[in-house]
Amino acid sequence: MIQNMTVGSPAKLILAFGIPVLIGNLFQQLYNISDILIVGRLIGVNALAAVGATAPIFFVFLLIAFGFTGGLTVVTAQRFGAGDYNGVRKSITHCVIASVVLCVLITVGLICSLRPLLRLMNVPAEIMTDAYNFMAVLTGGLVLIVFYNLLAGFIRALGDSRTPLYFLIFSTILNILFNFVLIYWFGFGVVGSAIGTVASISIAVVLCLLFMYKNYPILHLKREDWIYDRQFMKTHLHIAIPMALQFSVLSLSMMVLQSVCNSFGADVIAAFTAALRIEQLATQPLLALGIAMATYSAQNWGAGKIKRIRSGVVIAGLTSLVISILMSLAVRYVGEDMISVFLKEDNPFIIATGKMYLSISTLFYFFLGMIFIFRNTLQGMGKALIPLIACVIELGARSFSAIYLAHAIGYKGIFYASPIAWLGAGVVVMIGYIFTIRGLKAKKSDTYFKDNNHKIRIASTINSVNQSPAE
């Protein structure tokens, strides 16, 4: 259902948008957990380590693509918020063109550099073959994964977070079934997991396209929508490229962290992999709030309603505080039991090591939540520089902490790297948001948003927008 987020209660709109996103993210994490659960229990610790050791390599490229497509669809949401439906369709075609070019570049680059990257990541020799085969299959299906994310981004840009949820649930269930059948019945090993991912996402892409065509007339493209407009493409790239750089910096920091972790052997890799999956599951409510704020702020920025953005940030911040406390307590109490579920055989060292990481990271969930809220809000407003700076700081903090502390105190040191990075980046995006909003409040000149052939006036002044009865 299309939802205009520029009118109505900010709290209700954010929660109504965020809850389906949360459910969808939980199903996505259910797949991630079931993936390593099936691999770990049906194949063994080495197979689990192979999946965990290579994940950051794939996510470097995947997150670049996701950041890029996420930045592109910010313009789509802004056009929708401004009531420019021709601009919405024009934005979609330019998003597709840019995404095709990016996917080709990433796929070719990853295929050519895969073996050197695995060696650079210190992947142990005993899991190298499984790691390479797993990555090779995922690389081949990268374009499908990216375009599924792009289609979901188009739908969310219209304020509809439920439809992507339904397709994500379907894809997740299908993925789990494929993985189980390919690994258990056909004995494909870790390659079966990668094939299952690509197969399920392929089906979801086709169904999503058919559904959009049938149910969203606003998205029916015309021949003139495909006419390339250089200036309009620049408008998209102005947001998309910094977001892609931001995600690349973020994923590179995780790659450094995983590389340091890999040097400690398969057991530590397995413990870290299991603990990260639990952490990702626990922090999904915080991520869902951030995704909701991206669309909320983009639509309201397109409509020139700055006051509504400020109100939404306050509501999301308070909600994030409560969630971070509750999830931290839950993980500290049940984390140990959850880690043991991933193992085929009882391994006290892996369980204790994973629990140690969770006991440290849970203390910093609040700062992670602040990153999601402020970063996505700024990106929805088209302000990509501050989030990029925060990610560079996060890269430096995580990489330095992992390398230095691991050298000083062993593998325990890598457990402090992400919390330190969250603290630094969280402070930066919070301060950046405050200064950005204050600057907009003080601004007296007209605010315009550029379309492909003309300018649409959003508000005569920022002050008059703030005093609008529609707020």
N, C-alpha and C positions, 0 to 999 in steps of 0.2 A: 504494500500500500504506500503510495506517494505521500510524504509528510512535509508540509511547509513548517520549518522550525523557526521562522521569523516572527510568529505570533503564538500566543498562548503561554502557559506557565513553563519557564525554563526547566524547573526541577522535573516536572512530569515529562517534558519532551526528552530531556537527557536520559532519564531512567527508562522511558519507553523505548528509546533507540538503543540504549546500552544493554538492556537485559537480553534481547535476542542476540546481540553481538557476543555477550558473555556466554550464552548457551552454545552458540556456534564455536567460540574459542575453546570451550570445555570439550566439545566433541572433537575438535582438532587435536587437543592435547590427549584426549582419549585414544585417538589414533596413534599419536606419538608414543604414548605409554604402551599401548597394546603392541606396537611395532617392536619395541625393544623387549617387551615381555615375551612375545612369541619367539623372537630371535634368541633371547637369553635362555629361555626355558627349553625350547625345542632343539636348539643347536649347541649353545654353550657360552662360556665367558669370553672366549676369543672372538666369537661372532658378535657378541654384544660390544666388545671393545672396538671391533672393526667399524661398526656403525657409528659409535660415539666418537672415535678418533677422526673420522672423515667429515662429520657433520659440519664443522666450522668452515671447511673449504667450500662445500656446496652453498652454505648459507651466505658466504661472502658475496657470491654472484647472485644468489636468489634475492637477498635483501637489497642489493643494488637495484635489481629489477623492480622489487616491490616498492622501494622508496621512490623510484622514478615514476612508476605508474600511479602511486599514491599522490605524488605531486601534480601529475597531469590532471587527475580527476578533481583536484581542488578547484581548478578553473571551471570544471563542469558544475560543481556544487555552487560556486559563486554565480555563474550564469543563471542557474535555476533560482537562486535566492533573489536575483535581480528581476526575475520574470521574463528573461530573454530566452525563449524556447528555441528560436533559431540558433542562438549562440550555444545552447546545450547540444544540439545535433552537430553543429560545426565543431564543437569541442571534442565530441566523441570520435569523429573521423580523424582529427589531428592527433588524438591520443593513440589511435590504432596505428597510424603511420609511424609515429615516434617509437612505439613499443615494438613493432616489427623490426625496425633497424637495430634497436638495442638488443633484442633477443638473438639476432644473427651474430652480432659482435660478441656477446657473452658466450654463446654456445661454441663458436669457433675458438675463442680464447681459452675456454675451459678444457676443451678437447685437446688442444695443443700443449697445454701446460699441466695436465693432470698428474703425470708421473713425477715431474720435478716438485710439484706442490706436496705430494704425499711424502716425498723424501725430506722436503723442507720442514714438514710438520712432525718429523721424528716418529713416523708410524713404524712400530716394531715389525721386524721381518716376518714373524709368524702370522701376522694378520694382514700383510701387504696385499696379497692376492684378492682376498675377500673385500678389502677396502677399495681397491681399484675397480673391481667388477661392479660393486654397489654404486660407486660414483659415476661410472661410465653410463649405466642405464638411466640414472636420474638426469644426467646431463642431456641425454637424448630427448627426454620429455620436458625439458625446462620451458620451452615455448608454450606448452599446454598449461603448465602450472602458472606461468605469468599471465596468460590470457584469461584464465579463470579468475585470478585476482583482479584483473582489469575489469571484467564484466561485473564482478561483485562491487567494485568501486563505482561504476556507473549507477548501479541500482541504489547504493548507499548515498550517492550524491543527491538523489531525489528524496532522501529522508526515509527510505525503505530499508530497514535492517532485518526484516523478517524473511524476505525471499532469499537472500544469501544464506540465512540460517538453514532453511529447508534443504537447499542444495548441498550445504556443507554437511548436514546430518546424513543425507543420502550418500554423499561421497565417502564419508568416514566409515559408515557401516559397510559399504561396498569394498572399501580398501581393506578393512579388517578381514572380511571374508576371503578376498583374493590372497592376502598374505598367508592366512592359515592354510588355504588349499594349496598354494604354490610351494609353501615350505614343508607342510606336514605330509600332504598326499603326493606331491610331485618331487619333493626333495631338492628344490632349486637352491636352498641355502639362503644367504643374505641377498642374493640376486633376486630371489622371489619377492622379497620385501619391496625392492625398488620397482620391479615390474608391476606389482600390485598397485603401487602409488600412481604410476603413469597411466595404467589402464583405467583406474577409477576416476582420475581427474579428466581423462579424455571423454568419458561418458558424461560427466557432469558439465563439461564445456558445451557439448552438443545440446543437452537438455536445457541448459541455461539460456542459450541463444534462442531456442524455440519458444521458451516461456516468455522471454522479453519481447519477442516479435508479436506474440499473441496478446499480451496483457499490458504493454506500455506503448500506446500510439505515439506518445511524445518522443520516443526513441526511434521511430521509423525514419530511416535516413533517405534523403533525396539525392538526386544526381549532383545538384549544385552544392550539397554539403561536402562533397569530396574535392571541391576546388581548393587547391593548396593556397594558403595565405601565410606568407612568410612572417608578417608581423604578429599574426595570431599564434603561430607556432612559437615565436619568441616569448609570447606571454605565458605559454605553457612551460617552456623550457626554463624560464626565469625562476619558476618554483620547483620544477622536476629535477633539474640538475643539482641544485644544492641539497635536495632531499636524498637523491641518489648518493651523493658524496657523503652525506651524513650517515646513511645506512652502511656505506662501504667502510667508513671509518669505524663505526660501531662493530661491524662484523670482523674487521681486521683485528680489533682488540680482543675479540673472542677467539680468533685464530691464534693469536700470540699466547693467550691463556691456555688453549687446548694443546698447543705445541709444547709448552712447559710441562703440562700435565702428562703428555704422552711419554716424556722422558723418564717417568717413574714406573712404567710398566703396565701390563694389562689389568691387574687388580685395581690399581689407583684409577685408571681410565674408566673401568666398569663402575666403580663407586661414584666417581664424579658424574658420569653419564646418568646414572640412576637418580642421583640427588638433583641434578639439573632438571630432569623431567618432572620431579615432584615440585620443585620450585616454580617451574613454568606453569604447572597446573594451579598452584596456590596464588599466583600473581595475575591470573586471567581476569578477575574482576577489576583490578587496577588498569590493565590494558584496555578492557572494554570501555571504561570511563574515558580513557584517552581517545579512543576511536570515535566515541560519541561526540566528544568535544571538537574533533576535527571537522566533522560535518556540520555540527551546530555553529561553530565559529565561522566556517566558510559561508554558509547560507546567510548568516546575520551580517557578516562583513560585506557580502554582495548587496544586501539590502541597506547597508549603512547604519546598522543598529549596534553601535559600540556598547551602549549601556547594557544591552542584553548579554553581550559577550562577557562583560565583567561579572554580571550576576551569575551566569552559568559557571564561571571559573570558581567563584566562592562556594557554590553548591557542590560542585565536583570535588573541590579540595576537602571540604568537611566530610563528604562521603568517603573519600579515599583514606582519610585518617582512621575512620572507624573500621573500614575493611582491612587496612594494613595491620591493625592491632589484632583483629579476630583471626586473620589468616596466619599471622606469626605464631599465635598461641596454638592454633590447630596443628601446624607443621611440627612444632617442637614436641608435641605430645604423640603424634602418630607417625612421624617421619621414619623412625627406625623400623616399624612394622611394614611400612610401604616399600622400603628399600629391599627387604628380604623377599618380597613378592617377585622381584625381577630375576632372582637367581635360581638356577636349576638345582644347585646344591648349596647347603648352608655354608656361608663363608663369613665368620666373625670379623675378619679384618675389613672386608668390603662394607659390611653393615656399619661398623664403628666409624670408618672413614667417611662414608656418606652422611652419617648422622652428625659428625663433627662440622662438615660444611654447612649443613642446614642450621645448626645451632648458632653459627656465626652470621649467616646471611639474613636470617629472619629479623635480626635486630635493625635492619636497614630498609625494610620494605616500604616504609613511609616515604623515604627519599626517592625510591623507584617510582612510586605512585605520583609524586610531584613532577618527575621527569615526563611521564606519560601525559599528564594534564597540560602543563605549560608548553611542552614541545608541540603537542598536537594542536593546541589553540593557536600558537604563533604560526604554525604551518597552514592552518585553515585560513588565517588572515593574509597568507602570502608572504609572511616574514620568515624566510628560511635561513637567514644568516646566523641568527643567535642560536638556533638548534644545532647548526653545523659547528659553531664554535664550541658549544657544550660537548658535542661528540668528539671533537679533537681533544678536549680536556679529558674526556672519558677514556679515549684511546691511550693517552699518555699515562693517566693514573693507573689504569688496569694493567697495561704492559709493564710499566716500571715496578709496580707492586708485585706482579707475578714473578718477574725475573729476579728482582732483588730479594724479596722475602723467601722465595723458593730456594735461593742460594743460601740464605741465612739460616732458615729453620726447616728446610725440606719441603715435602709436598704440602704440609700444613699451610705454608705461606700463600699458596695459590688460592686458598679459601678466603683470604682477606682482600683479594684483588678487586672483585666486583663490588663489594660493599663500599670500598674506598672510592671507586669510580662513580657509583651512584651518588655518593655524598657530594663529590665535586661537581658533577654535571647538574645535579638537582639544584644546587645553589645558583649556578650560572643561569639556567633557564628561568628560574623564579625571578631573579633580579632583572633579567632581560625583559620578561613579560611586564614587570612593574614599570620599567622605564618606557617601554613601548606604549602601554596604555596611558600613562601620564602624558606622553608626547601627543597622543591623539586627542586627549581631552583638552589640551591647551591650544591645539591647532585651530585657527580661525578661517583658513582658506577652504575653498570648495574641495570635495573629494570626488574623484572620477575613477571609473573603471573602464578600461579600454576594450572595445570589442573588435571584431575583425575589420569592419568598415566604418565604424562610427563610435562615438563615446556616449555612454549612458550616464546621465547624471544621477547619482545615488542620494546625495543630500546637499543642501545649500551650505550648511556648516555642521561640524561635528557637534557643536553645542545644541543646535536645534534638533538634531537626531536624538541626543540624550534626553531632551525634554518632550519627546514625542509621546502622545497618549497611547500609541500602540505598544509602548514598552510595558 
